[in-house]
Amino acid sequence: MKVTIEFLHELDDRFAAATKANEQTTGRTGSIVQLGIDEADDVWVFGDLHGNRANFNKILRFVALDEHPRRHLVLQEVIHGGPTYDGGGCMSHMLLEDVAKLKVKYKDRVHFLLSNHELSECTQTSLAKGGISQNQMFASGLETAYGPAAPRIADLYKSFILSLPLAVRLKNGIFISHTLPDKPSMKTFDPKVITRRLTSEDILIGGSAHAMVWGREHDNEFVGKFAKLFKSTFFVHGHEPTPAGFQSPNDYQIVLDASGKECWGVPLSPRGNPSMADTLKQIV
């Protein structure tokens, strides 16, 4: 496509406004957004999208934010996957642009979590799926779409991504994040990372934010300790590929996946003290 000066200015303004909206979200402290009954009636959480435009549109129709002014939406991991350009590269950058627009429109009600694939673009950490470099596919898509303007637009993405929260926590203790650190990363993990703005050290391999978006294979005892550490009842995540659309690998974690044919999400409420068992029954 031909990139005009007007288009670049529109993207500049959009991502500047989205970055500011991330930083000024009501309830945000450091890298966590706290939601209570004064802020939300319900909070819908969906799993990784990975460029799945059809599911993204389905989510927006389903949650109908304009019709429910006290409803919140939590999204995560929209890049790396989905359709590709005829000229080469991944089209998922367009979904990132749409999420930024959504954040501007619903500043306090849309929460896009920092996830490992978006972080890998900021740090240029190599990430491959099926033997294919996702970073290269993403860069090729930007080049196909925007030509010489691609590096400038990639910088806009980076500022927006680095302003994202690591987690959303409801007043009743439900903790929503892309995932949790794994056992090896605990040697250097600082749980206070959620209470501060991220540093350059936090986002690199070995850093605490990096650990928060990359951990896998959590056992019951390990996650139970995190529940006490974060004063949480249970966790809702994405990150793990889940062919069935959702899973509960232990007594503390619900994992959602919205990147396949099905689009699974769960409504959460900051009211009362819902159990994880009851919450699992609400997944649709």
C-alpha positions as CSV (number, residue, x, y, z in Angstrom):
1,M,0.0,0.0,0.0
2,K,1.0,3.6,-0.5
3,V,1.8,5.2,2.8
4,T,0.8,8.8,2.9
5,I,2.0,11.5,5.4
6,E,-1.6,11.7,6.6
7,F,-1.7,8.0,7.3
8,L,1.6,8.2,9.3
9,H,0.3,11.1,11.3
10,E,-2.9,9.1,12.1
11,L,-0.9,6.1,13.3
12,D,1.4,8.5,15.3
13,D,-1.6,10.0,17.0
14,R,-3.3,6.6,17.6
15,F,-0.4,4.9,19.2
16,A,0.5,8.0,21.3
17,A,-3.1,8.1,22.6
18,A,-3.1,4.3,23.2
19,T,0.2,4.5,25.1
20,K,-1.1,7.3,27.2
21,A,-4.4,5.4,27.8
22,N,-2.4,2.4,29.0
23,E,-0.4,4.6,31.4
24,Q,-3.5,6.4,32.7
25,T,-6.0,3.5,33.0
26,T,-8.1,3.9,36.1
27,G,-7.0,1.5,38.7
28,R,-3.5,1.1,37.4
29,T,-0.6,1.0,39.8
30,G,2.8,0.2,38.4
31,S,2.2,-2.7,36.0
32,I,-1.1,-4.0,37.4
33,V,-4.6,-2.8,37.0
34,Q,-6.9,-3.2,40.0
35,L,-10.6,-3.6,39.4
36,G,-13.3,-3.4,42.0
37,I,-17.1,-3.2,42.1
38,D,-16.9,0.6,41.5
39,E,-15.1,0.0,38.2
40,A,-16.7,-3.1,36.7
41,D,-19.8,-5.3,36.7
42,D,-18.1,-8.0,34.7
43,V,-14.7,-8.6,33.1
44,W,-14.5,-10.8,30.0
45,V,-11.2,-12.5,29.5
46,F,-10.1,-14.2,26.2
47,G,-7.0,-16.2,25.3
48,D,-4.3,-15.7,22.7
49,L,-5.5,-14.6,19.2
50,H,-2.4,-14.8,17.1
51,G,-3.7,-12.9,14.2
52,N,-7.1,-14.5,14.2
53,R,-9.2,-11.7,12.8
54,A,-12.4,-13.7,12.7
55,N,-12.3,-14.4,16.4
56,F,-11.3,-10.9,17.2
57,N,-14.4,-9.6,15.5
58,K,-16.5,-12.3,17.1
59,I,-15.3,-11.2,20.6
60,L,-16.2,-7.6,19.9
61,R,-19.7,-8.5,18.8
62,F,-20.1,-10.8,21.7
63,V,-19.0,-8.5,24.5
64,A,-20.9,-5.5,23.0
65,L,-19.0,-2.9,25.0
66,D,-21.3,0.0,23.8
67,E,-24.3,-1.8,25.2
68,H,-22.7,-2.6,28.5
69,P,-20.9,0.5,29.8
70,R,-19.6,-1.2,33.0
71,R,-18.2,-4.2,31.1
72,H,-14.4,-4.7,30.8
73,L,-12.5,-6.7,28.2
74,V,-9.1,-8.3,28.6
75,L,-7.2,-9.3,25.5
76,Q,-3.7,-10.8,25.0
77,E,-1.2,-11.9,22.3
78,V,-2.6,-10.7,19.0
79,I,0.4,-10.9,16.8
80,H,2.4,-13.8,15.1
81,G,-0.1,-15.9,13.1
82,G,-3.2,-15.6,10.9
83,P,-3.3,-14.6,7.3
84,T,-0.2,-13.6,5.3
85,Y,0.3,-11.1,2.5
86,D,0.7,-12.3,-1.1
87,G,4.0,-10.4,-1.2
88,G,5.2,-12.1,2.0
89,G,4.9,-11.7,5.7
90,C,2.3,-11.8,8.5
91,M,-0.7,-9.5,8.6
92,S,-1.1,-9.7,12.3
93,H,0.3,-6.2,12.8
94,M,-3.0,-4.9,11.6
95,L,-4.7,-6.6,14.6
96,L,-2.2,-4.8,16.9
97,E,-3.2,-1.5,15.3
98,D,-6.9,-2.3,15.9
99,V,-6.3,-3.1,19.6
100,A,-4.6,0.2,20.0
101,K,-7.6,1.9,18.5
102,L,-9.9,-0.1,20.8
103,K,-7.8,1.0,23.8
104,V,-8.2,4.7,22.9
105,K,-12.0,4.3,22.5
106,Y,-12.5,2.4,25.7
107,K,-9.6,3.7,27.8
108,D,-10.6,2.3,31.2
109,R,-12.4,-0.8,30.0
110,V,-10.1,-2.5,27.5
111,H,-7.0,-4.1,29.0
112,F,-4.4,-5.5,26.6
113,L,-1.9,-7.6,28.6
114,L,1.9,-7.8,27.9
115,S,2.6,-11.2,26.4
116,N,5.6,-13.0,25.2
117,H,5.1,-12.6,21.5
118,E,4.6,-8.9,21.7
119,L,7.6,-8.6,24.0
120,S,9.8,-10.6,21.6
121,E,9.2,-7.9,19.0
122,C,10.3,-5.2,21.4
123,T,13.5,-7.0,22.4
124,Q,14.0,-8.7,19.0
125,T,14.3,-12.0,20.9
126,S,14.1,-14.8,18.3
127,L,10.8,-16.7,18.4
128,A,10.0,-19.6,16.1
129,K,6.9,-21.7,15.6
130,G,7.0,-24.8,13.4
131,G,10.6,-23.9,12.3
132,I,9.4,-20.5,11.0
133,S,10.8,-17.2,12.5
134,Q,7.8,-15.3,13.8
135,N,9.9,-12.1,14.1
136,Q,11.0,-12.4,10.4
137,M,7.4,-13.0,9.3
138,F,6.2,-10.0,11.3
139,A,9.0,-7.7,9.8
140,S,8.2,-9.0,6.3
141,G,4.6,-8.1,6.8
142,L,5.4,-4.6,7.9
143,E,7.7,-4.2,4.9
144,T,5.1,-5.5,2.5
145,A,2.4,-3.2,4.0
146,Y,4.4,0.0,4.7
147,G,7.6,-0.2,2.7
148,P,10.3,2.3,3.8
149,A,8.0,3.5,6.6
150,A,8.0,0.1,8.3
151,P,10.9,0.9,10.9
152,R,9.1,4.1,12.0
153,I,5.8,2.2,12.5
154,A,7.6,-0.6,14.4
155,D,8.9,2.0,16.8
156,L,5.3,3.1,17.4
157,Y,4.3,-0.5,18.2
158,K,7.3,-0.8,20.6
159,S,6.3,2.2,22.8
160,F,2.7,1.0,23.0
161,I,3.7,-2.6,23.9
162,L,6.2,-1.5,26.6
163,S,3.4,0.5,28.3
164,L,1.1,-2.5,28.6
165,P,0.2,-3.9,32.1
166,L,1.4,-7.3,33.2
167,A,-1.8,-8.2,35.0
168,V,-5.3,-7.3,36.0
169,R,-6.4,-8.2,39.5
170,L,-10.0,-8.2,40.7
171,K,-10.9,-7.0,44.2
172,N,-11.9,-10.6,45.1
173,G,-8.4,-11.9,44.3
174,I,-8.8,-13.3,40.8
175,F,-5.5,-12.6,39.0
176,I,-5.4,-12.3,35.2
177,S,-2.0,-12.4,33.4
178,H,-0.5,-14.0,30.3
179,T,1.1,-16.7,32.4
180,L,3.4,-17.0,35.5
181,P,7.1,-17.4,36.0
182,D,8.5,-21.0,35.9
183,K,10.7,-22.6,38.6
184,P,14.1,-21.9,37.0
185,S,13.3,-18.2,36.7
186,M,12.5,-17.9,40.4
187,K,16.2,-17.5,41.2
188,T,16.1,-13.9,39.9
189,F,12.3,-13.1,39.8
190,D,11.2,-10.1,41.8
191,P,7.4,-10.2,42.6
192,K,7.4,-6.5,43.0
193,V,7.7,-6.2,39.2
194,I,3.9,-5.9,39.1
195,T,4.0,-2.8,41.4
196,R,6.4,-0.7,39.4
197,R,6.8,0.5,35.8
198,L,8.9,-1.8,33.8
199,T,12.7,-1.2,33.4
200,S,14.9,-2.2,30.6
201,E,16.3,-5.0,32.8
202,D,12.8,-6.3,33.5
203,I,12.0,-7.1,29.9
204,L,15.2,-9.0,28.9
205,I,15.9,-12.7,29.4
206,G,16.4,-13.2,33.1
207,G,14.3,-10.1,33.9
208,S,11.1,-10.3,36.0
209,A,8.7,-9.1,33.3
210,H,10.2,-11.6,30.9
211,A,9.6,-14.3,33.4
212,M,6.0,-13.2,33.9
213,V,5.1,-13.8,30.2
214,W,7.1,-16.9,29.4
215,G,6.6,-19.5,32.2
216,R,5.1,-22.9,31.4
217,E,4.4,-26.3,33.1
218,H,3.3,-25.1,36.5
219,D,2.5,-27.7,39.1
220,N,-0.1,-27.4,41.9
221,E,2.3,-26.7,44.7
222,F,4.3,-24.1,42.8
223,V,1.2,-22.1,41.7
224,G,-0.3,-22.4,45.2
225,K,2.8,-20.5,46.5
226,F,2.2,-17.8,43.8
227,A,-1.4,-17.5,44.9
228,K,-0.2,-16.6,48.4
229,L,2.5,-14.4,47.0
230,F,0.1,-12.4,44.9
231,K,-2.8,-12.7,47.4
232,S,-4.9,-14.3,44.8
233,T,-7.6,-16.9,44.8
234,F,-6.9,-18.3,41.3
235,F,-5.3,-17.3,37.9
236,V,-6.7,-16.9,34.4
237,H,-4.1,-17.1,31.6
238,G,-3.4,-17.6,27.9
239,H,0.0,-18.6,26.6
240,E,-0.4,-22.4,26.6
241,P,-1.6,-23.8,23.2
242,T,-4.8,-25.5,24.1
243,P,-6.5,-27.4,21.3
244,A,-9.7,-27.9,23.3
245,G,-9.9,-24.1,23.8
246,F,-9.5,-24.1,27.5
247,Q,-8.0,-26.2,30.3
248,S,-7.4,-26.3,34.0
249,P,-4.0,-27.9,34.6
250,N,-4.2,-27.6,38.4
251,D,-6.2,-26.2,41.3
252,Y,-5.3,-22.6,40.6
253,Q,-5.1,-21.9,36.9
254,I,-7.5,-21.6,34.0
255,V,-5.9,-21.4,30.6
256,L,-7.8,-20.0,27.6
257,D,-7.0,-20.1,23.9
258,A,-8.8,-18.0,21.2
259,S,-6.4,-18.6,18.3
260,G,-8.2,-21.7,16.8
261,K,-11.6,-22.4,15.3
262,E,-13.3,-21.9,18.6
263,C,-13.0,-18.7,20.6
264,W,-13.2,-19.4,24.3
265,G,-13.7,-16.7,27.0
266,V,-14.8,-16.4,30.5
267,P,-16.8,-13.7,32.4
268,L,-15.4,-12.7,35.8
269,S,-16.9,-10.6,38.5
270,P,-15.2,-8.5,41.2
271,R,-18.1,-9.2,43.5
272,G,-18.3,-12.1,45.9
273,N,-15.9,-15.0,46.0
274,P,-16.5,-17.2,43.0
275,S,-14.7,-20.5,43.1
276,M,-12.5,-21.7,40.2
277,A,-14.9,-24.7,39.8
278,D,-17.9,-22.3,39.3
279,T,-15.8,-20.1,37.0
280,L,-15.0,-23.0,34.8
281,K,-18.7,-23.6,34.2
282,Q,-19.0,-20.0,32.9
283,I,-16.6,-20.5,30.0
284,V,-18.2,-20.0,26.6
